[in-house]
Amino acid sequence: MISLFSSLEAAAVHSYHVPWFMYGLVVLALIVYAVIEARHTKRDHEIKFNEAVRWSVIYISAALLFSIPIYFFIGRQASGEYLAAWAIEKALSLDNLFVMGLIFSSFKVSRSLERRMLNYGIAGAIIFRLVFILAGLELLKRFEWVSIIFGLILMRAAWKAFQEARGGDELEEDIEITDKTLWKALTRILPVHHEFVGHKLTVKIDGKRMLTLMAAVIILIELTDVIFAVDSVPAVLAVSPDRFVAYASNVFAILGLRALFFVYQSVANKFWALAWALSGILAWISFKMIAAPLGLHVPVSISLLVLAVFLFGSIFVSLQWPKKVKEHPIHIDE
């Protein structure tokens, strides 16, 4: 039993020897994404389901393929950590997508503008995740007991995911209150024109420069992502305390969020058991974070197996026993 918990994976921050061109590949992926989206957003249009599925497959394939150069140029352990961290970030992003959908519906965002607004959100998320990951690693390096605090944060997130899976009203109320609070603070601090003006971010009203509603909603999405990063970054660091692996997994998970959003909007209710899987994944990672300073280090292969069981198991259960899931729209006063 002891051997089950002994592994090269350690709670302490470690750094792999990463060749310079691996960083270059991540930058190249960001450039390619920017070029693709710049071309597609020249003409705002509504994203259809088939188009979203096609791009989701492309981005998921790219993320999985990136594990190959990690395997050959960094190592087998790093490759396993990358895949586990990517899968965790992808699973946790489902809650983020859910809230984004609620925000879009609350502000009656045109479906033709959603892609452009999501791209702004993704750009901000890529920057903020880098800051959060570096800060989290620095804390883990200086204070090993911070791992326990991260574990407790994830335990709270697991409990909230469990409440959501049960369909409890408490979580719905928390989401509504959080978004209303953010929105009221935002409009109190910044001059906001409560209308969309094409895809402009600012507009002059009576000689005063103001943010359009589109810009304000984008900022609200960015703030929401920062809140979600409090859960997702510790979860990723629980799998890989290496800055390159942790950030690369985040980048490739985030780049596919835009396409996944439009797929998720169509199938969210169908795969109802994913909410239960998310709760289980968070509880598992919470255990890893709390147990690590106590000398119990779970092999990354076990983490991958647990993730696969939760994710594929929830998909199987959802398809085998379909059920109607209630929708709980939130209402944010403009």
Secondary structure in CASP SS format (residue, H / E / C, confidence):
PFRMAT SS
TARGET T0000
AUTHOR 0000-0000-0000
METHOD secondary structure of the structure
MODEL  1
M C 1.00
I H 1.00
S H 1.00
L H 1.00
F H 1.00
S C 1.00
S C 1.00
L C 1.00
E C 1.00
A C 1.00
A C 1.00
A C 1.00
V C 1.00
H C 1.00
S C 1.00
Y C 1.00
H C 1.00
V C 1.00
P C 1.00
W H 1.00
F H 1.00
M H 1.00
Y H 1.00
G H 1.00
L H 1.00
V H 1.00
V H 1.00
L H 1.00
A H 1.00
L H 1.00
I H 1.00
V H 1.00
Y H 1.00
A H 1.00
V H 1.00
I H 1.00
E H 1.00
A H 1.00
R H 1.00
H H 1.00
T C 1.00
K C 1.00
R C 1.00
D C 1.00
H C 1.00
E C 1.00
I C 1.00
K C 1.00
F H 1.00
N H 1.00
E H 1.00
A H 1.00
V H 1.00
R H 1.00
W H 1.00
S H 1.00
V H 1.00
I H 1.00
Y H 1.00
I H 1.00
S H 1.00
A H 1.00
A H 1.00
L H 1.00
L H 1.00
F C 1.00
S H 1.00
I H 1.00
P H 1.00
I H 1.00
Y H 1.00
F H 1.00
F H 1.00
I C 1.00
G C 1.00
R H 1.00
Q H 1.00
A H 1.00
S H 1.00
G H 1.00
E H 1.00
Y H 1.00
L H 1.00
A H 1.00
A H 1.00
W H 1.00
A H 1.00
I H 1.00
E H 1.00
K H 1.00
A H 1.00
L H 1.00
S H 1.00
L H 1.00
D H 1.00
N H 1.00
L H 1.00
F H 1.00
V H 1.00
M H 1.00
G H 1.00
L H 1.00
I H 1.00
F H 1.00
S H 1.00
S H 1.00
F C 1.00
K C 1.00
V C 1.00
S C 1.00
R H 1.00
S H 1.00
L H 1.00
E H 1.00
R H 1.00
R H 1.00
M H 1.00
L H 1.00
N H 1.00
Y H 1.00
G H 1.00
I H 1.00
A H 1.00
G H 1.00
A H 1.00
I H 1.00
I H 1.00
F H 1.00
R H 1.00
L H 1.00
V H 1.00
F H 1.00
I H 1.00
L H 1.00
A H 1.00
G H 1.00
L H 1.00
E H 1.00
L H 1.00
L H 1.00
K H 1.00
R H 1.00
F C 1.00
E C 1.00
W C 1.00
V H 1.00
S H 1.00
I H 1.00
I H 1.00
F H 1.00
G H 1.00
L H 1.00
I H 1.00
L H 1.00
M H 1.00
R H 1.00
A H 1.00
A H 1.00
W H 1.00
K H 1.00
A H 1.00
F H 1.00
Q H 1.00
E H 1.00
A H 1.00
R H 1.00
G C 1.00
G C 1.00
D H 1.00
E H 1.00
L H 1.00
E H 1.00
E H 1.00
D H 1.00
I H 1.00
E H 1.00
I H 1.00
T H 1.00
D H 1.00
K H 1.00
T H 1.00
L H 1.00
W H 1.00
K H 1.00
A H 1.00
L H 1.00
T H 1.00
R H 1.00
I H 1.00
L C 1.00
P C 1.00
V E 1.00
H C 1.00
H C 1.00
E C 1.00
F C 1.00
V C 1.00
G C 1.00
H C 1.00
K C 1.00
L C 1.00
T E 1.00
V E 1.00
K E 1.00
I E 1.00
D C 1.00
G C 1.00
K E 1.00
R E 1.00
M E 1.00
L E 1.00
T C 1.00
L H 1.00
M H 1.00
A H 1.00
A H 1.00
V H 1.00
I H 1.00
I H 1.00
L H 1.00
I H 1.00
E H 1.00
L H 1.00
T H 1.00
D H 1.00
V H 1.00
I H 1.00
F H 1.00
A H 1.00
V H 1.00
D H 1.00
S H 1.00
V H 1.00
P H 1.00
A H 1.00
V H 1.00
L H 1.00
A H 1.00
V H 1.00
S C 1.00
P C 1.00
D C 1.00
R H 1.00
F H 1.00
V H 1.00
A H 1.00
Y H 1.00
A H 1.00
S H 1.00
N H 1.00
V H 1.00
F H 1.00
A H 1.00
I H 1.00
L H 1.00
G C 1.00
L H 1.00
R H 1.00
A H 1.00
L H 1.00
F H 1.00
F H 1.00
V H 1.00
Y H 1.00
Q H 1.00
S H 1.00
V H 1.00
A C 1.00
N C 1.00
K C 1.00
F C 1.00
W C 1.00
A C 1.00
L H 1.00
A H 1.00
W H 1.00
A H 1.00
L H 1.00
S H 1.00
G H 1.00
I H 1.00
L H 1.00
A H 1.00
W H 1.00
I H 1.00
S H 1.00
F H 1.00
K H 1.00
M H 1.00
I H 1.00
A H 1.00
A H 1.00
P H 1.00
L H 1.00
G C 1.00
L C 1.00
H C 1.00
V C 1.00
P C 1.00
V H 1.00
S H 1.00
I H 1.00
S H 1.00
L H 1.00
L H 1.00
V H 1.00
L H 1.00
A H 1.00
V H 1.00
F H 1.00
L H 1.00
F H 1.00
G H 1.00
S H 1.00
I H 1.00
F H 1.00
V H 1.00
S H 1.00
L H 1.00
Q H 1.00
W C 1.00
P C 1.00
K C 1.00
K C 1.00
V C 1.00
K C 1.00
E C 1.00
H C 1.00
P C 1.00
I C 1.00
H C 1.00
I C 1.00
D C 1.00
E C 1.00
END
